Every structure is written in structure tokens, then in C-alpha cells.
Amino acid sequence: MILACCFGNERCAMCDMYKNVMNAMPNKENIVVIIPSAYGKDEFSNEFRDRIVENITGIKNKKKRLVYLLPIYFKIKCILKKYPIQHVYFQNSNFIYDMIIWLIYGNQAQYTLWLHDPVLHEGVTRLERWYRRAALATYFHSIKTFILSYQDAKNVVKNSVDLCQFVQRMKVLYLPQMPEMEFMELKQEHIPIEYDYIFYGRIEEYKGLELFIEAFDQIADKKMLLIVGMGRDEKNIKEKIADNPRIKFLNQYAENQDLAKYIMMSKCVVLPYKSATGSQTIAIANYYGRMVLATKVGCFPEYIQEGENGFFIENYTVEAMKAALKKADDYLSICTPEKIQKVYDKFDIKKIAHRLYQEIIS
């Protein structure tokens, strides 16, 4: 029997993915799921052997949360005692809460962990880096299989002083489609195009938006750019676009359906990242028949088939971005909806969930 775990007090892409993948799993009667506190039990299939909503991350006061760790440990242990758990799946590396499960089962279970960021990207906090070091020193040594989101992540692991010891335990599964962002009625609706390019998501320095804006400013055409999102670099971006009427910045959180509409209002999704790991952004763009223009970092070289569902920005430079922008119209004519759909099929969540199930029980 499998115990699947995900802890979190906020709805986010990672927890959404957990919910979606679990609901797409085969043999649910063989799975007990721990549900993040931000989600309801009814969001997970009633076919599971049991659904346990964790309430530890829902405690807002972090100091109080630490006090409750020991009682929560015994409570979860008591609930799980009746199930013959042989396999444990961690949706992500969440040190404190994964440790609770690890301390319950020790070497009595086999562990699988989806390692979304094999090397932590530039946007993570110091605390997250400390948690990674703690995980490396403890329960990572008990992990039977680490799931990576793209093949090249194996090379990243090989070159990591900390992770290279685990390279033989690494398997690759692409990040699946994201049903929360898929609205068939919007996809079929005729929505007028207002923007040539759209950038959406967290506004962080490592995502290369400042460099892209500089390149966009230097192209003498009438193209329009839409930016949607919030983040630590938003003040800088506001200053960069202050005198450019061709750029609109919606500095706010956009609900899924609103964001989907903005994508439909745009011709192309841009991902000019300086660094990246795995991302569902490409699958979202492709669902709506939109090609992607991206740098060659992280999962992008594998998730994008050039001339099919997108094109690459050759280097992380202003000149390379300008060169890509000058060819954008040609790219758009090459990446037809039929080609994009063909590539999108590799993000099929049912196929990916089935493969994940096999990795967990193998």
C-alpha cells in the first residue's frame, strides 16, 4: 500500500499538481493520501483507501506550529497504524513535514520523492537552503527513487557535490498538464488578439524579464507586450517600462480563468529566464495553442520542440533576445496549432500518473 504525502497551507502549483496527479492515479484503493491543509477532502477522489487532511500547516503562528509537531506526529502515526504501508511518496522536499513521516516508518517503507529543484534556483530563501542541507543529511539517504522533471537535470545532479551520490536513484518524468488552467470554453471562444507577447508568473530577477524588456525597447515596431504577476522584482520592472506605451503591466495576482484569457489574448508566451528547473508554463501555453519563446535553460530545451511548439532565444543576452523578436512573425507561422497540439500530448497527466505509480511500487 502507498502513502502519498503533501503538506501546505496555501494553494499553489505544486500542491495543485499533487491533487491532479493523485486523482489521475490507477489503483486508488491501494493509496492513502495526506491532503494539504489548504485543500478540501472532496477535492480528492473518494476512491482512495483513505483521505487524511493534515492540519499542522494550517496553524498560522509558526512558533505555535513547532509546539504542535510532536502531537501531530503521534496523531498521524495513530491514524496510519491500521494500514500496511510499504511505499511512501513525497510530492516535494518539505523537510519538517517529510521528516514526520520518515520518523514514523524509518526503513520499514520504500520512499519516492519528486525533486522539483535538484539545484535550488536563485529565487529561494536562506531558510529553504538550510532545509535542503538538513534533508541531505537525513531522510534523503532513505529515498529509493528521486523523480526529476527533465533529463538534463541528471547532469545537474552529477555536477552537484551534494547530490551526485544519489544520481543512480534518479528517474525522469515530465511535469504534467495543469487542469486548473484548462478552460475548454475559453479555448473554443473567439477572443480578439490584443498583445503579441505575454509574460506571466512570479516577477523575479532570475526570470530575465528586465533583459527582455531592454531588447523589446530596442525593436522599432508596434508590437505589444503584456506582463502579469507579482514578485520581488516588480518595482524594478515598473521603472523599466515607465516610458513605454507598448508594455502593459498587470501587477496583480490573476485568477486562473483570467490568466487563461490573457494567454488567449496574446500570440506568444515568453520565458526569457536566466535559470530554470521544471515548469508547467509550456504545457499551459500549448493547451491554448500558443507557442513559447524561451531561453535554453532548465526543462525548456526538452519541453520545447523547436519549430513545433516554440522557438529558442539562443543566449541570455539582449542581442539574442532582439534576434529572436525579429524572427517572431516567422516563428508564429511555423508553429501551427496542429504541431503545438502534437507536442502537448506528451504532458498527458494520466500517462504520467501511471508511470509515477509504477516507479513508486517498483
N, C-alpha and C positions, 0 to 999 in steps of 0.2 A: 504494500500500500504506500501511496505517496502523500507526503505532507508538503503543500505548496505555501510559501510564505512571502508576504509583502506587508510592510509597515509604513504608515504615512498619514499625517493629519491634514494634508492638502491634496486636492485633485490636481494631477499633473500628468504629463505624457507618459512617464514611466509607470505610474500606477494604472493609468488607462490601458496601457499595453498589457499589464498583468491581468487585468479584468478580461480583456478581449481574448488573450491567448488562452487563459484558463477556460473561458466559455467555449472556445473552439477545440478544446482537448477531446481526444477519444477516451472511452472507458472512465467517464467521470465518477462512476460508482466506486472506483479504486482510488479516488483522490479526496483528501481533506484539505480545504482551503482556509488559510488565515487571511481575513479581509481587512484592508487598511481602514482606519477609523473614519476617514473622510468619505467612505462608500457605504452603501446600504446592503444588507444581506440579499435583498430582492434584485440587486444588480448582477448577482451571480446565479448561475443555473441551479435549480433545485434538484438536479440530477447528481450533484456531488454527494459523497458519503456524509460529509458534514461541512457546515459553513460557520466559521468562528470569526466574529468581528472583534478585532483587537481594540482595546480602549486605552492603552498606555500612551500612544502618541496624541490622543485627544486631550490630554492634560496640558493646558496652555503654559502653566508655570514650569519651566524646565527643571528647577531645583526640586519642586514637588514631584515631578516625574521620576527623578532619580530615587526618591524615597520609596516610590511605589514599585520599583523594579523587582525587588525580591518577592513581594506578594504576588505580582503579576507572573513571575517565574513559576511559583507554586500553583497558581490558578491554571495556567496553560498546561503545566505538567499533569495536573489532575484531570483536565478535560481530555488530553491526548492519551492518557493511560489505557483507555479502552480500545485503542486502535493499534494494530500490529504494523506500525510504520517501519518500513525498510529503506525508503528513499526520501530525501528532503530536497526540495527545490527552493532556492533563494532567487527572487526576481532581480534583486540588485544587492550591491555590497552596502549594507546598512549595519555598521559594526555593532552597536549596542544591542539592537534587537535580534540580529542574526546570532549573536553570542548567546542569547537566552535559549534559543532552540538548540544550538550546538552543545550547551551545557546540559540540556535535558537528555540528548541522545548520545553524545560522545561518539565512540567508534561503533555503536550499535546500528548506525544507519549510513547509507552512502549519500554524498552531498553533490548537488549540481548548482552552480552559480552562474547567472548571466552577468558577465563582467563587461558592462557597457563602456566603461572608460579604462582600458588597460593601463594607459598612462594618463593621469589626471590632466585635463586641459587647463588652459591659463585662467579660466574664469572661476575655478574652485576656491573655497576659503581655506584658511590655515587649519581650521578645525577638521575639515574634510581630509586634508593631507595627513593630519595626525591619525584620524580614523583608519586611513589606508595603511599606515605604518603598523598600527595595532593589529589590523586584520592579517597583515603579512606575518606577524609574529605569533598569531594564534590559529584561528579556525581555517585560514587558507590552506594550511598543511593537510587538512582533512578533506578538502574538496576533491572528489573523484573526477569531475568534468567541469571545466570552465567554458562557457559559451561566449564566443566573440561575435561581433556584428558584421565583420568583414575580414576577408582573407589576409589583407596586408597587416592587420592587427597582430598576426603571428610574428611578423618581422619586428614590429614594435616591441612585442614581448621578448623576443630573442635578444634585442639590444637593451633591454631593461635589466639593470643589475639586480633589482628586487624580484622581478617576475620570471626571469629566464629559467629559473629552476622548475617552473610549472609548465613549460612550453609543450611537453609531451601530453599534457592533460587538456590541451585546448582544442575545441571544435568550433566550427563556424556555422551560424545561421543568420540569414539576413533579417533585419528588423521588418516586421510585417506591416501590412496596410493598417490604417487607423480609422476604424468605423465611425468614431466620434466626429471626424472631419468629412465624412462622405454623405452628401445630401443629394440623392438622385433627382429630386425635383429641381434643385438648383442647376445640376449638371445638364438637365434637359431643357432648362429655360433659356430663352434668348436674352442674354444680358449684354448691353452695349459695352464695347471696349472703351475705357477712359484712360488707361495707363499702358505704357509699353513694358515697363518693368515693375516688379514688386519685390520688396524685401520684407520679410515678416519674422517675428520671434524676438528673443531677448536682444536688447541693444547692448552688446558687449564689444570691447576693443578687439578681441581676437577674431571677431566675425568679419573684419575687413571693410566695414561699411564706410568708414572715413576715406579710405583709399579709393573705393568705388565711386564715391561722390566726387572726389577730385578728378577722376577720369571722366565721369559723366559731365562735369562742368566744362571740360575742355573739348567736348564734342559739340560742334556747331550744328545742331539740328533741333527739331521741335519735339523730340521725344519727351515723354513724361515718366517720372519715377514716383512710386508710392512706397512709403515706409510705414510699417505698422508694428508697434511694440513699445516696450518699456525696458529700462535697464540702466546699468551704472554709467554707460557712455552716452546717455541721451542728451545731456547738457552740451557736450562737445558737438554732437550731430546737429542740434538746433542752431548752434553758432555757424557750423559749416554751410547750412542750407539757407541762412537768413536772407541772402540776396538772390536766391534762385527761384523764380516763379514756376519752374518746370518740375520742382520737387515738392510733394505734399507729405507731411509727417503727421500721422495719426498717433500721437504719443499717448497711447492708452492700451488697456487690455481689451482685446476684441473677442467677443463670444464666438464659439466655433462656427456658427452659421453665418455670422457677419464676416468672419475671416474668409470663409469659403466664397462668399460673394465678392470680396475684394480680389481674390485669386481669379475668379471668373471675369472680373472687370479688367484684368491685365493680360498681356500677351505672353509674358515670360517671367519666371521666378529666378532671382539672382541670389547666389550663395558665394560671395567673394571672400570666403574665410581664409584667415592666416593659418589656422589649425582646426582640426575637427576629429571626431571619433565616428560613432554611428549616428544616423539621423533618419527620421521618418518624413522629413520635409520633401524629399524627392517623390516618395510614394503619394503624398498628398497632392503635390503639383500635377503629377502624371494622371491621377484619378480624374482631374478636371481637364485633361487634355492639354496641359501646359508644359512646355519644355523647360529645362533648367539650364542656366548658365552658371558654372561653378569652377572654382579652383581645384587643382588636383591634390586634395588633402583628405585624410580620413577615409571614410567609406565612399566618397564621391566617385573615384575612378572605377569602382566596381558597380555602384548603383546606377551610374550613367553610362549608357552605351552611345558613344558619340555618333551623331547622325541619325539616332533612333529616338531617344527621349531627352536629348540635350547636347550641349557642347561645352568644351572646357576653356577656361581662361588659363593660358599656358603657364604663366608665372604670377607670383604675388607682387606685381608691380603696377604702377599707374599706366605705363606704356602697354603692358599686356592686356590690361582691362580696356584700354582705349581701342586696341586692335580687335578685341572680341566684340565690343559695342559697334564698331564699324561694319562688322560682318553679321550683325544680329538679324537683319532682314532676310539674308540668305539662309541663316540657320533656321529661322521660323518656317521658311518654305520647304525645307528639307524634312524637318521633324513633323510629319503629318500625324493626325490623331490616330490612325491605324498603327503606325510604328510605335507611338507612345503607349498605346494600349497593350501591344505585344510585350513590351518590356515590363509594364506594370504588373503583368500576370505573375512575375517572379516574387512579388510581395504577398502572394495569396496566403491569408492567415491560417486557413485550415491545413494547408500543406506544411506550413512552418510549425504549427502547433503539433501536428502528428510526428514530425521529425524530432521536436523537442521532447515529446513523451517517450519516444524510443531511446533518446540519449539519457534520459533520467533513469529508466528502468534497466538499461544495458549494463 
